[in-house]
Amino acid sequence: MPRAHNATTSTTAGTHLRRAHRWSAAVAVGLLLASCGTAADTDTSTTVGDDHQDASGLPSPHVHGVAINPGDDLVYLATHDGLFRYDDTGPTRIGPVIDLMGFTVAGPNHFYASGHPGEGSDLPNPVGLITSTDAGQTWTPLSRQGQSDFHALTTSPAGILGNDGTLRASPDGQLWTDLQMAASPTALAARSDGRTVLAATAAGLFRSIDAAQTWAAPTEAPPLKVLAWAGDGTAVGATFDGAVYVSTDTGLTWERRGRTPPPQAISAGAEAGQVLVVTGDEVLVSADGGRTFTPLQSGGR
C-alpha cells in the first residue's frame, strides 16, 4: 500500500506487520453487518485483488470503523462496501456487502453493527442492530430493523450504546432506553467498566461517568473526530486534521502526540502504545502511543 505523505515513519515499528497484537475486547470503534433477515449460512469471503482495491490503497474508500478481533488478532475494517479482514494475502471481504455505518467489537469473533443493506440482501433498510458471533461471516438481526441506522456504536460488559439521531442504551441489544445529551455524538467509546463513556460531537468532547446518563465537557479537551479506549484508564483520539491525542486519566486531560492525515477511524490496542488510524489512503500503525506511524502491510507484523 502507498505511504501516507504526511505520516511520520516509526523507527521502532516494522514496516511489515505479520499479525496485529491482541486488542482489548472492550475497545472498539464498530463493525460489520451483512447477510439476510436471519443468519447467513454460507461463507462469502472474497480476496480483493489489485483490480478491485480502491486506488487509495484501501479496499473501500469509505471506512467507518477499524478494530482488532481478539479471536484471531487481525485487523478488521468496516466500510461502505462491507467488512474486510487484513490477513497475509491482504484485505479480504468477509460476509455480504453492506454499508457498515456503525461497528463495534464485543469479544473474540463477536461483533455488533448497523447501516444499510447491500444488493441482494434481504435485510430491511436500515438494518437496525445486527450481531455476528463468527467474525462477520454471518449476521443475525437483533432489534430496530427498518428503524435505526446507528452511525455510532460502542459496547462494554454493561451493554450497548448507539446513536441513530437519538442516543440509546441497551443491556442486551434488544430492549432500548432513550438517553438525553446536549449534542449528538458522532463517535462513542465505552470503558470496560461500562460507566465511563466518551463522545465526540460537533460541539466538542463529552464525558460521562454514570453510563451515559449525564454528561460534562472536559475543559480544554481537543475537538476529536474519532476516539477509542486504549486500556483501563487510557483513551486515544484524533482531530479532523489528524492531530493524535492521548488521555491517561479517563478523558479528563489530553496530551498531543503525533499527526496523521485526516482520519476516518481509530482504534487502540491492549498492549501499551498500539494505535491504528485509518486515513483516506491507508491503515497506519503506531507502536509508541501515537507519536509515530508506519503503514500496515497485509495483516501481520
N, C-alpha and C positions, 0 to 999 in steps of 0.2 A: 504494500500500500504506500502511496506517496506520503512524505512527511508534511505535517502542517508547517507552513513557512514561519509562523511566529512562535512555535513551540520550542521550549528550551530542551536540549538533549541532555539526558541524565548520564553522568559518568558512572553511576553505580547500578542503574537498571540496565540490563542487557537489551539489545535490540531484537533478540529472538526469544520471546516468551513461549515456553513449551506447554506450560499449564498455568493458569491463573491460580493464585493461592485461595484457600478456603475463606470464604467471607461469612460474616455474621448473618444468621438467618433473619435476625430482626431488622437488619439494614436492607434497604432496597429502594429502589425507586420504581418499579412496577412491572407488568408482564403481559403476556400474550393472551389472545383469545384465539379461538378457532373452532372449527367443527360445526356440527349442526345442533338441532334442538336437544339432542341427547349426546352422550359421549361418543365421539367418533371411534370406529372400530378398525381403522386402517392406519398404518404408518405412512405419512405423506412427506417424509423428509426429502429434501431436494438439495443437492450440492449446487451452489451458484457458481457457474463458470465465468470467465472474463467477459463473455458476450452478454451476460445477464447482470453483471455487477455494475452499479452506478459508477459513472465516470469519476466521481469524487473519491472513490476507494471504499465507500460503504456499500453494503448490499442493498440499501434503500436510502434515498436522500433525506427522508423524514424519520428521525429516530425519536421516540417518545420515552424510552426508558432503557437503562442498562443495569445489569446485576451479574453477580457470580452465583451460580447454582451450587449450593453446598453438597448436592448429590453427586456432582461429577467435577466440581472445581473449574468449570468452563464459563466463559463469558457469553451472556445472552443479551441480544438486542431486541427490544420491542419496537416495531416500526409500522409505518403506514402500509407496508406490504407484508406484514406478518412477523412471526418470531424467527430470529436467526441465532444459531449457536456457532461460536468460533471453535473449531477443532483443528486437528493437524492438517486438514485439507483446506482450511479457510472457512468462510461463512457458509453455513448450511441451513436452509429453511426447514423449520420444524412445524409440522401440522399445516392446516389450511391457511390460505391468505385472508387475513383480517386486519383492518386498520386498528392497531392496538394503541388507543389513546391513554389508557391507564394500565399500570404494570407494577406488580409488587411480588416479592418472594416471601412465602410464609415459612419455608423449611426445605429440606432436601427434596427436590423434584416437585415441590408443592408451590403452585403459582395462583395468583388471582389476576384478573384482567377485565378490561372493559373497552368499548369502542364501537366499531361498525362492521357488519359482516361483509366479506368479500364475495366475489362472483361464485355462484354455485353453493353458497352456504344457506342452510335452512334457518339460521338464527334470525330473530326479528331485528329490526333496526330502530334504536340502538340495541346492543346485545345485553345491556344491564351488567350485572356481575356474573362472571363465569370463573370456573376453577379447573385446574389441572393437577393431577397427582402423579403424572408420568412425564414430567419435564416438558410439557407442551405438545406431546404427541396427540392427545385427545383432550376435549374440554366438555365440561358439564355446566349448564346454566344453573345458577343458584337463586337469583332474585332480580326483580325490577327489569325483566326483559320487556323491550319496547318502551321503556320509561327513562332509563338512566344511561348516560354516556359519561362515566367518571373520568375526567381528564386528570385528576389527581387521586392517587390511591396509596395507602400505606397500611401495614399490618404489624401487629405485635401479639404477644400471648393474650392481651386483653381484648383483641378483636380487630376490626377493620374500620378505617376511616376513609371516606371518599367524598369528592366534591363533583357534583353534576350541575352546578349552579346553586345548589344548596349543600351545605356541609352536613354529612350524615355519618352516623356511627352505628356499627352492628357488632354484636358479640359473636355471631355465627355466620354472617354473610346472607342471612335470610330475613331477620327482623331488624328494622332500621329505626333510629331515632334522629329527628332533625335537631341540629345544633345552631346556635347563633354565633356570628362572627362579624366584626366591623368591615372586613374586606374579604373578597372571595379568593381562596388560595389557589394558586397555580401549581404549587408543589407542596407535598406533605411528607414528613418524616417522623415516625414514632419511635421513641427509645424502647429498649427491651422491657422496661418496667411498665410500659403501656400508659403511663401517666404524663410523661414529658413528651410534648409534641412540638415540632417546629413547622411553620407555614410560611412559604414565600408568597407574597401578594404584590399587586401593583402599588399598594400603599406602604410597602416595606416588609420587614421580617416581623413575624409574631411568634410568641412562645406561650405554651400552656403547661402548667404543672398539675392539672387536675383532669387529664384525659379529654382535653378539648372542650371542657365545659366553660371555661373562661380564658381570656387571652390578654397578653400585655406585649407591648413593643419594647424590646431591649434598647436602651439608649445607645446611640452611635453604632447600631448594627448596620452592616453593609446591605445594599439593595440586591439581595440574592435572587437569581433566576431559578437555580437548581440547588438541591441540598440533599444530604443523607447523613445518617449516623455512621460513625467510624469506630465505635467502641462504646464502652459503658457510659462515659461522660463526654465523649469527643464527637463533634459533628464537623462536616466539611460542606462547603458550598462554593458556588461561583456566580459572579455577577454577569449581566448581559454582555459585557465586553470582555469577559474571560478572566477577570481577576479572581484568583483562588484564595479562599479564606478558611481558617480552621478555628474552631472553638473547643477548648478543653474544659469548660465549665458549664456544659449542657446548654449552650447557646446564649449565655449572658453576655460574654465578651468575645471578640473575634480578632484574630491576628492574620494579617495579609501574608500570603506565601508567594507562590509563583503566578504565572499567567499562561493561558492558552488562547487560541482563537475563540470566538464566541461559542458557548456551549449549547448543546441540545439536551444533554443528560449527564448525570454524575452518579457515582456510587463509590463506596469506600469499603476497605477490607478489614477483616478481624485481625490480621497481622499488622503490626504497627507500621504506619507510613504508607499504606497502599491506597491509592486513589485512581479511579477510572473517570475520564472525561471524554464524552463523545462530542466532537466538533462537527462542522459542516463537511469535513473532509475525511475524518478517520477517527479511530479509537486511540486515545492517548493513555499511557500508564505512568504513574509516579510510584516510586519506591521510597520516597523521602518526605512523605507528608504533604505533597502538593507543591514542593519547591521547584522540582524539575520534572520533565515528562519525556517519554520516548514512545514512538508508535507501537501499537500492538501488532505482532506478527503472528498470523494464524491464530491458534487458540492457546498455545502454551508458552512457557517461558524458557 
